[in-house]
Amino acid sequence: MKKDINFLPVEGVHIVIARKVNPIEGFDWQVFLINQNDVPIKTVFVTSKGYGLKDEEEQKTSTLRHFFVEIPAKGYEIVESIMPDVFHLNNEYWVSYYIDNQIFDKKFIFVPDSIVDDHLVTIPVLGLEGILHA
């Protein structure tokens, strides 16, 4: 049972929504999972979905599931591409992984309209601008 599992706080793992320059369309946006720990994280599952309201109507995206065998220490992986069409929704990324035999679990939620130019910061490990969720 989930209540019987000892979940320690997630540290050093972040979700970033970053943009790359696309000379034709302006920007391409991607979601990255960054491991800033000194050890690899293993058996990494990421579930993503969007939900919220548009014009007072409920709107949902498909739920996507991603798996990575390992993300190295100080490394990262591209989780998925994301379209600006869903930035007005809650964009949720639920991340679960192992370090040794300990499981870690955290939800990262980008609230509606938080993915905007005013929130962009430089993400050194990516060499890109993005919105960092810690």
N, C-alpha and C positions, 0 to 999 in steps of 0.2 A: 504494500500500500504506500501511496505517496507520503502519507503522514509519518511513516516509519523511516523515511530516507532523511538523512542529515544533510541539508543543503547549506553549504558555506557561501558567504557573500562572493559575488562575482567581482573580480578585480583584474584590470589589465586587458579586458576584452571589450571591444567597442564596435558599434555599427556606425558606418559613415555613408551618407549619400553624397557622392561627389560628381562633379561634372568635368567632361573633357570637351575641348573645343572641336566642333565639327564645322568645317568651312562652308558646308552647304546649308545646314539647318540651324547653326548657332551652337548648340550644346547637346551632347549625349550624356545622360545621367545614368550612373550605376551605383549599386549598393555593394559595399565592401564590409567584410568582417575582418577586423584587425586584432591580432594577438600580440600585445605588448609585453607579455610575460617572458621570463627567462627560460621557460620550458615550453615544449609543444603542447597543444591541446589536441585531443584525439576523439574519434567517434563523434564528430560535430554534426548536429542536426539544426537546421534553421527552417522555421515555418514562417511564411510571410502572407499577410493579407491586408486589405484595405477595407475600411468601413466608415460610414458617416452619412451626412445629409447633403443633398444638392437640390436647391430650390424646394426645400422642405420635403423632399422625397428620400427615402432610405436608399442608399447605394452601397454595394459590396463588390469587391473584386474576387477573383478566384483565390483559393488558398493554394499556395505553392509550397512544396517541401524540397529541401536541398540537403545533401549529405556530403561531408568531406571526411576522408579517413583521418587526415592530420593537417593541422595548420602549424607550421614551424614557429619556434620562438622568434619573436620580433618580425613575424611574417603576416601575410594577409591573403585573402581569397576574394574574388569577385563572386557575390552571391547571385545577383541578377541585374538586369537592366530595369529602369523604372521610367515611366513617362510622366511629364509634367501634368498630364490630364488627371492624375490621381493625387496631386499635392494638396488638394482641398480636403482630402480624407484623412482619417487616422491611419497611418501606415505602421503596422505592427510587425515586429520581427522577434520571434521567440527562439532563443538560442539555448541549446543544451550541449554539454561536452564533458569530457573526462580529463582530469589530470591525475595520473597514476590510477588508483581505484576509486577516486572521489568524483562524484557527479556534481556539476554546476549547472544552473538554470536561471535564465533571466529574460524578461520581456523588455524590449526597447520599443517605445511608441513615439513616433513623430506625429505630433498633434496637427490638426488642420492648419494649413498655411504657415507652418514652421519652416518649410523648405523654401526660403526666399533669399535673395541676394544679401539682405542685411545680416543674415546669420552665417554667411560663408566665412570660413577660416581656412588658413593653409594647413593641409594635412601633409607633414614632411615625409612620412613613409611612402605616401602615394605620389608626391610631387604634384598634387592637385588641390583645388579649392573644393570644400565640401562642408556639410553640416555634420558635426560630430555628436553622437549620442553616447554618453559614458555610462 
